[in-house]
Amino acid sequence: MKHLSILNEEDDDPMLSAVNLVDVFLVLVVALLTAVALQQQATADENVTIIKRPGEPDMEIVVREKGQEVRYKGNGGSSEGQGVRAGVAYKLKDGNIIYVPEENAGTAKP
């Protein structure tokens, strides 16, 4: 009975195993990059508000809505005197906050 010469050869070459491992890792890397890209695209459509360095003079607020990003930066000073009283907010025992507008909201008091 004749054997094929291909079957008689032993595949003990360690480089063949290394090449196969590299191929497997390349497939895994591509799968992970695809998953990360899909996750980033999903989060890009969400409405997100991020407050960086809260309470600091250089505080920054980043608002992302419908894929557009708007940044508000503090100037290091107080914003006192730049608005008018619009109402009163009350914090309940359960943590909810209720806003009650005033009748003359938006008008400056003399």
N, C-alpha and C positions, 0 to 999 in steps of 0.2 A: 504494500500500500504506500503510495507516494504522499508526502506531506508538502504542503505549500511552504515555500521558503519564507514567506512573511510570518507564518505562525511559529517557525523555528527560532526566529530572532527574539532575543530577550530585550524588553524595553526597560532597562535599568538606568537609562540616562536621566540624571537628576534635573537637567535643564528642561526636559519635557514637563515635569511636575511644576517647575517654577513658572513656565509659560502658562500652564493651565491655571495656576493660582492668580497670576496677573490678570488673566481674562475674567476670572470670577470677581476679583476686586474691582475691575473696571465696570462691570455690570452693576455691582453694588453701589459704586460711587454715582453712576448715572441715575440709578433709581432714587438715591437719597437727594441728589440735586433736583430731580424732578419733583419730589415730594416737597422740598423746601420752596421751590418756585411756586407751586400750587398754593401752598400755605400763605406765602407772601401776597399773592394775588387775592386770596380770600380776605386777608386782613386789610388790604388796601381799600376795599369797598366799605369797610366799617366806619362808623362815626366814633372817633376817639379824641379824648381830651387828656393831655399830659401836662402836669405841672412840675417843672424842674426847679430845684432849689427853693422849695416853698418857705416863705417868711424871710428870705434873704433879700438884700437890696437889689441884687441882679437876678431876681426871680424871672422865669420865662414860662409862658403858657403856650402850648402848641395844640391847635385844634385842627383835626383832620376830618373833613366832611366830604363825602362823595368823591374821594380821590384827590381833593385839593387840600393843601396844608397852609394854615395861617399861623404866624408866630407873633405873640405879643410879648414885648420885653419891658421889664421895669426899668425906670430911669434912676433908681436908687433913692428917690425921694418919696414923700408922702403925697397921696392924691387928695388930701384934705382940701375942702372948699371948691372942688371942681364939679359939684353936682347939687341936686336938690333932693330933699326927703320925698320919697315916693310912697312910703307906707311903713308898716311895722311887721316884723317877723317874730313868731313865737315858736319856741321849741317845746314839744310835748314830752311827757315822761317816757313814751315809747320810742323817742328819737325822731319822730316826724317833725317837719318844720312847716308851719302854716304862715302864709303871707297875707296880710290884710292891707289892701290899698287904702289910702286916705282919699277923702272926697276932693280935696284941692291938690291932688298929686300933680307934680310937675310945675307948680307955680312957685316962684321964689318968695320967701317971706322977707318983709322989710326989716 
